[in-house]
Amino acid sequence: MRRGLLLLLPVVLLSAQQRNASPLIRGVLIAREGRPAGEFSVRAADNQVFQYHFDAKTYVERDDRLVDIPRLDIGEKIEVLSDEGPASAVRYARTVHVMVPAPPNRPSSQGRYRADRTAVDHFAPISTLSFAGVVSRVGADWLLLHTREAGNQMILLRRDTRFLDNGEQVEPAALQTNMRVYIRGGRNLYDEVEAYQVIWGQILEPR
């Protein structure tokens, strides 16, 4: 009986780890199976392994193009935004972003001032900043985000900023005040904060 409890302990710990894992995980894709729905595993920088469930509604992006999980290569570095499953330790992957490094000697982005992307300049920017909070105001090319940690934060909206509602891409007009959002972004040449992705929906609602 005691031996059986010891064998069960790792399973219980893994279950607790999965259900209490952060909604945002970055790591290396180490396994995937299933089409159009299935599961995949990611190894984080601290060597923890996280398993996710995906389906046809999971938003997957590589090189600024939509793909699906079966097309991802083992060993690719990815960023996963997930939600807890209703009755399983396996979290549900809302969005998956392949973290593609920028090519050498690529000119720095100038945010909303730069020209439209060409076939050569098709690489998605790599986020270095992330914010979570409530949208206080929205302008044509900016939003004011109220955060718990840093107060109000002005964030610029680029021509290629992606807006995701529950993992599905929507038009910029769908963003409204008083929405609770998660933002991936970085800084431009003028040290201004820009949004690469603005994400909202049930995944960000308090439990």
N, C-alpha and C positions, 0 to 999 in steps of 0.2 A: 504493500500500500504506500509506504514512504517513498519507494523507488518510483512509483507511478506519479506521485506528486512532484518529485524532482524533474521528471521528464516533461510534465505539463507546465512547469514554471517558465521555461524559455518561450513557449507559445503564448502564455499570458503576457509576458513582458513585451514580446513583439507586437501583440494586439494593442497594448496600452501605448506603445511608442507610435504605432501607425495612427491611432485615433487622436493622439495629442500632438502630432507633428505639426510644424508650422505650415500655414497655407502656401508659402512660397519656399521652394527648395531648388537649389542649383547643384548640379552634379553631372555624372557621366552615365549615359545610357548603357546598361549592361545586359539587358534581356528584354525581349518583346515577343508577344504571340497573340494571334487572333486577328480576324478581319471580318466585318468592319468594326467589331467590338472585341475587346480582350484585355490583357494586362501587360504592363511593362514595369521594369525595375530600374532604379537610379541609385548610384553610389555617390554620396555627398563627400565633401572634402575631408570630413572627419571619419570616413570609411563606414558610416551608417548606411544601410541599404533600405530604401523606401520603395514600396510597391504601390502601383496605381491601376485603377480600372479606367478604360477609355471606351468611347463609342463614336458613332458618326457625328455627334454634336461637339466633340472635343475640338477646339480650335488649335491647329498646329501650323506653325509658320517657320520657314527656313528661307534664307536669302530673300526676304521680303515677298515670298510666295507661299500660298497655301499648299500644304501637303497632308499626308496622313501618317499615323504612327508606323504602319508596316514599311513605309519608305525611308524611315530614319535608319541610320547606320549605327551599329553597335560601336561604342566609343565616342560618339558625338557628345559634346557638352550641351546640356539643355537646362532650361529654367521652367519649372512646373508650378502653376498656380492651381491649387486643388481644394476640394471640399470633402468633408467627412461623408462616407456612405451611410445610408439610413440603418443598416443592420449588419455591417461588415467592417472588419478592421482595415480593409483596403480602401484608400481614399479615391475619390473620383477626380480625374484630371479635367479641369475646365479649359485651361490653355497651356500649350507647350510651345516654347520659343527656343529655337536652336541658336546658340550663342556663337555666331560665325565671326571670326576675327576679321577686322578690316584689312584690305590688301596694303602692301607697302607703298609709302609715298602718296597715300590717298589724301587729298586736301581736306582740311577740317570743315565740318558742316557749319553753315551760317544760319541755321534755323529757318525761320519763316522768310528770311531775305534771300535765300539761295534759289537757284533756278530749279525747275522740275527735274526729276530724276531721268537719266538716260539709260540705255541698255548697259553702258559701262558702269554707271554708278547705281547699281541695284542692290548693294549690300545694306542690310538692316543695321541701324546704329546699335551699339552695345550699351545697355543701360549701366550707369554708375550710381544712380540715385533712385530711391523709392520713397513714396509718401502715401499715407493713408489719412483720410479725413473727410470732412463734409464741404461740399461746394457752396461757397458764400455768394459769389458773383460769377457771371460768365460774360466775356466779351467776344468780339469777332475772332481774335487770335490770342486770347489769354483767359485764364480763370484764376479766381482767388480761392485758395483751399485753406480751410480752418483745420489745423492739426492739434492734437492733444499735447504733443511734445514741444513744438516750435511756434505755436500760435498761427497767425495768418501767413501764408506763403503764396507769392505771385508766381504763376507758372505759365509760360508761353506755350501756345498751341502751334505746331508746325503744319505745313501743307500735307505732310505724310503721317501726322499723328493718327493712330488707330483707336477707334472707340469700340469697346466690346461690352455688350449687354448679355450676361450669362454665357459668355464664351462665343457669342455670335457678333460679327462685325455689323455696326449700325452707322448711320449718318451722324455727323457732328451735332446736328440740331437735336438729337435725342438726349444730349447732356443738358440737365436742368439744375437749377439751384436746389439746395437741401438734399442732394443725392450724396450718399456715402460711397466714396470711390477709392480705388487703389491706382497709383500712378507710377509707371516706370519711366525714367528719363535721364537726363544728363545736363551738362552745361555747354553753352555755345562759346564762340570767340569773345563775346562780351561778358562772359561769366554769368549769363542769365540762365535760369533753370528752364529747360524745355521738356515737354511731355512727348514720349515716344508711343506710349500706350496709356489709355484711360479705361479702367475696367470697373464695372459695377454689376450689381445683380444679387441674387440670393446668396451667393458665396460670401459676400461681405456683410450680410445682415447679422446682427448680434444674436447669439443663441440663448 
